[in-house]
C-alpha cells in the first residue's frame, strides 16, 4: 500500500532465511483465479469489510479524494468504483 511502512529487524533478516520480493505486475492467470476464489469463499470471509466506500463512476474524483493512498490521509481504507 503506498505510504505504508515496514520495519525490518537486521538480526532476523540475517539469521533466518528470508526473501523480500516486490511485485509490480501480475501474470494473466492471477486475476481470474483470484476472482474465482473470492466468489467461492464470499460467505466464508468478511470481504465486504475490506471496502470503505462505493462510488458511481460519475463520482470518481470524490472516490480518489477519499481514498487512503492519495495522500496517506484519506477518510476510507478502500474505495470501489461501481460502473
C-alpha positions as CSV (number, residue, x, y, z in Angstrom):
1,X,0.0,0.0,0.0
2,X,1.5,3.3,-0.9
3,X,2.7,5.2,2.1
4,X,2.8,2.1,4.3
5,X,6.0,1.4,6.2
6,X,7.6,-1.9,7.1
7,X,10.1,-2.4,9.8
8,X,12.9,-4.9,9.3
9,X,15.0,-6.2,12.2
10,X,18.5,-6.7,10.8
11,X,19.2,-9.6,13.1
12,X,16.1,-11.5,11.9
13,X,16.9,-10.7,8.2
14,X,20.4,-12.1,8.5
15,X,19.8,-15.1,10.9
16,X,16.8,-16.5,9.2
17,X,16.4,-17.3,5.5
18,X,14.1,-14.5,4.2
19,X,13.4,-13.1,0.8
20,X,11.8,-9.7,0.1
21,X,10.3,-9.6,-3.3
22,X,8.4,-6.7,-4.8
23,X,5.8,-7.4,-7.5
24,X,4.7,-4.8,-9.9
25,X,2.6,-6.7,-12.4
26,X,0.5,-9.9,-12.4
27,X,0.6,-12.9,-14.8
28,X,-2.6,-13.2,-16.8
29,X,-3.9,-16.2,-14.9
30,X,-3.7,-14.5,-11.4
31,X,-6.8,-12.1,-11.6
32,X,-9.3,-14.8,-12.9
33,X,-8.1,-17.2,-10.3
34,X,-8.3,-14.7,-7.5
35,X,-11.8,-13.6,-8.6
36,X,-12.9,-17.2,-8.7
37,X,-11.5,-17.8,-5.1
38,X,-13.3,-14.6,-3.9
39,X,-16.5,-15.8,-5.5
40,X,-16.3,-19.3,-4.0
41,X,-15.4,-18.0,-0.5
42,X,-17.6,-14.9,-0.3
43,X,-19.7,-16.4,2.5
44,X,-16.7,-17.7,4.5
45,X,-14.7,-14.4,4.8
46,X,-15.9,-10.9,5.5
47,X,-14.8,-9.3,2.2
48,X,-17.4,-6.5,2.5
49,X,-15.5,-5.2,5.5
50,X,-12.5,-4.5,3.2
51,X,-14.4,-1.9,1.3
52,X,-14.7,1.6,2.8
53,X,-17.0,3.2,0.4
54,X,-18.6,2.7,-3.0
55,X,-18.9,5.4,-5.6
56,X,-20.7,5.5,-9.0
57,X,-18.4,6.3,-11.9
58,X,-19.7,9.8,-12.0
59,X,-18.2,10.4,-8.6
60,X,-14.7,9.0,-9.4
61,X,-13.0,12.3,-8.3
62,X,-14.6,12.1,-4.9
63,X,-13.6,8.5,-4.6
64,X,-9.9,9.4,-5.3
65,X,-10.1,12.2,-2.8
66,X,-11.3,9.9,-0.1
67,X,-9.0,7.0,-0.9
68,X,-6.3,6.5,1.6
69,X,-3.5,6.2,-1.0
70,X,-4.0,9.7,-2.4
71,X,-2.0,11.3,0.5
72,X,-2.0,8.6,3.1
73,X,-4.6,10.6,5.0
74,X,-7.9,9.6,3.2
75,X,-11.1,9.0,5.1
76,X,-11.7,5.5,3.8
77,X,-9.5,2.4,3.6
78,X,-10.5,1.3,0.1
79,X,-12.9,2.8,-2.4
80,X,-14.8,0.9,-5.1
81,X,-16.0,2.4,-8.4
82,X,-19.3,0.9,-9.5
83,X,-19.9,1.3,-13.2
